[in-house]
Amino acid sequence: MPLLTDLGPWAWFVLGGLLLVAEIAAPGAFLLWLGIAALATGALAYGVDLSWQTEVLAFAALAVAAVLVGRRVSPAPGRASDRPFLNRRAEGFVGRIFTLDAPIQDGVGRVRIDDTVWRIEGPDLAAGHDVRVVASDGATLKVAPAEAPSA
């Protein structure tokens, strides 16, 4: 291990930097924690005179600890989002009812929702009818006549 002994603590700083750069090149949030562990090992070796074997054991322990901490602070994959329709705005309109500002002619029309005019497809209807969004296809909403509420 002449490289570790020649560079001393700087070997860990270099390794930590390389791991962090590798995390940027191939993101996966795993090399990040190993890079942090390497930097912490370098800081420990800089402050305390350790043999290279002890430094490797310290890196192993810090790597395990960093990965466990990283798993705690990172969001779990598949966890339900508090904003499930972020970047999928059209899907958020499915099931909602809107009033036509202009008629649907030849199966195509437009409806204003909040501050945006959306392209809609559905049966021909006159302006003023209520339509329910039944599906979305990209930026096009598929609509059907809304049933009259039962009293």
PADREN-525865 format. One record per residue: z, y, x of N, C-alpha, C, O in turn. Coordinates in steps of 0.2 Angstrom, whole numbers, plus 5000, padded with zeros to 4 digits. Atoms other than C-alpha are relative to their C-alpha. Layout:
ZYXZYXZYXZYX ...
end
This chain:
500049945004500050005000500050065004500450115003 500049944995499650135014499850064996500050114998 500249945004498850245001500650044997500750104997 499449975003500450264991500550035005500850085004 499649984995501450285007499850075003500250115005 500349944996500250415015500050064996500250114998 500149945004500050525000500750024997500850074995 499449995003501850504994500050014992499649984989 500049985007502250584977499350024997499150024991 500649975002500550664977499549944997499049964993 500450055002499750494974500149994992499649974988 499950015007500550484957499750064996499550054990 500349945003500050664953499249994999498950014994 500750015000498250614957499849954995499449964991 500150055005498350454947500150034993499750014988 499949975007499050554932499550044998499250044992 500649955001497650684933499449964998499149974994 500650045001496350544934500149974993499649964989 499950035006497050454919500050054994499750044989 500149945005497150624909499350014999499050034993 500749995000495350654913499649944997499249954993 500350065003494850474908500250014993499749984989 499850005008495750504891499550054997499350044991 500549955002494650664889499349964999498949984994 500750035000493050564893500049944995499549934992 500050055005493550414882500650004996501149964997 499449995004494850464869500249944996499849914993 499750065003495950334862500850015000501149974997 499349985000497650414865500449945003501049935001 499650054997498150274876500150025008500750025010 500049984993497750334894500450065000500750085006 499649945000498650494889500749995002501050025006 499350024999500350414889500149975007500649985010 500050024993499950324905500050055005500350055010 500149944996499450484913500650045000500850065006 499449975001501050564907500549965004500949995008 499550044997502050424914499950005008500350015012 500150004993501150434931500250075003500550085008 499749934998501550624932500750005000501050035005 499350004999503350594928500249965006500749975009 499950044994503350454941499950055007500450045011 500149964995502650584953500650055001500850075007 499549955000503950714948500749965003501149995007 499450034998505350584951500049985007500549995011 500150024993504650524968500050075004500350065010 500049934996504550714973500750025001500950055006 499349984999506350744969500549955003501049975006 499650054997507050574975499649965005499149945003 500450054995506550474990500149934998500649904998 500050075003506050304983499549965004499049995007 500550054997505150154991499450004995499550014989 500550005005503450124984500149954995499849954989 499950055005504049964975500450034995500350024989 499649965005505350074966499650044996499750054990 500449965003504050194962499549974995499449994989 500450045005502950064954500449974994500149974989 499650025006504349994944500250064995500250054989 499849945004504850174938499450014996499450034990 500749995004502950194933500049954994499849974989 500050055006503050034923500550014995500350014989 499549985005504650084914499850064997499850064990 500249935003504050264911499449994996499350024990 500650015004502350194905500249974993499949994988 499850045006503150074892500450064996500350064990 499649955004504350224887499550054997499650074991 500549955003502850344885499649974995499550014990 500450035005501850224875500449994994500150004988 499650015006503250184863500250074997500150084991 500049935003503550374861499450024997499450054991 500649985002501750404859499849974993499550004988 500150035006501650274845500550034994500350034988 499549975005503150364836499750064998499750084992 500249935001502350534837499350004997499150054994 500750005002500550484833499949974993500349934991 500150025007499950464815499849935000499349915004 500250075001499750284810499350004997499250034992 500750005003497950234807500049974993500449924991 500050035007497650204788500550034996500550024990 499549975004499050314783499750054995499250084997 500349965005498650404767500150085002500750105004 500049934998498250594770500350044994500250024988 499849955006499050734760499450044997499550074992 500749975003497250804758499549955001499149955005 500550054999496150654755499350024999498949995002 500749985001494650754750499850055005499350095004 500249964995494650864765499349985003499349925006 500750014998492750874771499749954996499149934998 500350035005492350774756500150034993500350004988 499849965006492450904743499749984994500049984988 500350035006491150834731500449944997500449944990 499650065003492150674729500650024996500949994992 499449985003493650774724499950034992500350044989 500249985007492650834708499949944995499949954989 500150065005492450654701500650004995501250004997 499550005006493350644684500150074997500450074992 499949935002493450834682499550024995498950004995 500449975005492650924667499850075002500350115003 500249934999491651084669499550024995499249984991 500449975005490651194657499350035004499450065009 500749994998488751214660499950084999500050104994 500249935001488251394664499350014998499150054995 500750005002486451354663499849934998500249884999 500250075003485551204654499849955006499549975011 500350054995485151044663499349984997499249964991 500750015002483251024662499749955004499749955010 500350064996482250864667500549975004500349945010 499550044996483850784673500450045005500850015009 499749964995484350924685500250074998499950104994 499849935001485351084684500550025005500649995011 499549974995486751184692500650024996500650044990 499449985003488551214688500450045005500450025011 499549964995489751344696500749974999501049974994 499350024999491351274702500350045005500250045011 499649954996492551404709499550055003499250094999 500449954997491551504721499349975003498950005006 500650044997490051374724499649984994499949964989 500550025005488551334714499849935002499549925008 500150074998488351144714499349974996499249994990 500550035003486751044710500249944996500649904999 499850055004486950924696499449964997498949984997 500550045003486050774689500349974994500949944995 499750035006486250704672499550014994499050044995 500449995006485550704654499950074998500350125000 500149935002484750864647500550024995500649994990 499549975005486050974639499950085001499750105006 500049935000486151154634500550035003501150005005 499549974997487151284642500650004996500550014989 499449995004488951294636500349934999500949924997 499750065001489151104635500549985006500450005012 499650024995490551024644499849935003499549895000 500250074997490150884657500549985005500950025007 499550034995491150764667499749975006499149945005 500350034994490750724685500249935000500849915001 499950085000490550534686499949985007500249925009 500150024993490050524704499750065004499550115002 500349954996489450624719499549965005499749905007 500550024996487950594730499850055005499450095004 500149954996488050704745500250074997500850074995 499849935003488050884739499750004992499750054989 500250005007487350824721500649974996500849914998 499550035005488550794707499749964995499249994992 500350045006488150654694500450024995501150014995 499649985006488750714677499849964994499249934993 500150035007488850644659500350054995500850084997 499749965005489250734643500849985000500949924999 499350015000491150754642500249994992499950024988 499850025007491950674626500450054998500850085001 499549955003492750794614500749975000500849914998 499350035001494650774615500249994993500050024989 499850025007495350684601500650034998501150045002 499449965002496650774591500549964996501049984994 
end
